[in-house]
Amino acid sequence: MPLVALISHQVESLKSAGYSAIQISGETDIDQLKSTSYTHIFITPEMLNTHLEQIIDDTTVNHVFVDESHCVSNW
């Protein structure tokens, strides 16, 4: 899937630059994110409504990026 590949590339680039970045898509085990700090979270639009609040409550997050945000019709 092109979107997931694009996000993976962005996350790997940030990791290689020393940032703690993670990709959250339909394949992500959300429970593994608890009590972890990430400087950058890349999330797919379909995960916003179901998991973003939980992720922010359970982790320390500096930045959240939504790829393909033009797909989001309701914030």
N, C-alpha and C positions, 0 to 999 in steps of 0.2 A: 504494500500500500504506500503510495508516494508521500502522504502526509506523515505517516509514522517514520518513514525513512528520513524525511527532512528533519523531523524533531530529533531523531537519533543522532544525526550528524551534528546538529546544534549542541546537543547535550555532550557529546564526545569532545567537541571543540572546547567547550567551557571546562570540562574536566581536565583536558590536557593543559589548560591555562591555569589550573589550580583551584577552580571553583567547585563547590559541591552542588552539582546539578542533577536533576532527575526528570525522567519522562514519565508522564502518567497518561495511560491510554486504557482501553478496554482490557488489555492483557496484564495490567499492573495489579499486584496483590497489595491492596490498600493497607492491610494490617502490618505489613513490613515497614511502613513509613512512620509508625508511631515513635515518638520520642527521638526523632532524628532531625538534625538541622540541615537545611538546604539553602544555598544562596539564591538558586534559581530553580523554579518548577515550570516545566513545559507541560501543558495539559491540553487534551483534545476537547473540542466543544461538547461532545456527548458526556464527558465526565464532569462538566461544571455543575450541573444541577444535582448530581447524585453524590459527589465526593468532595468538592472543593471546601465546603465548610468544615467537614471532618478533618481534612488535611491541615487546614490552617489552625484548627483547635488542637491538633495533636503534635504539631511540629513548629519549629521556628523557621519562618519563611521570610526572605527579603524581597523577592520578586516573583510574580506569577505571570507567565506568558501564555496566551491562548492563541495557538496557531489556527488559521482559518477562522478568525473571529468574525468575519463577515457572514459566517453561517449561523451565528447566534442572533436570534430574533428577540429574545427576552432576557434581560439581565436580572 
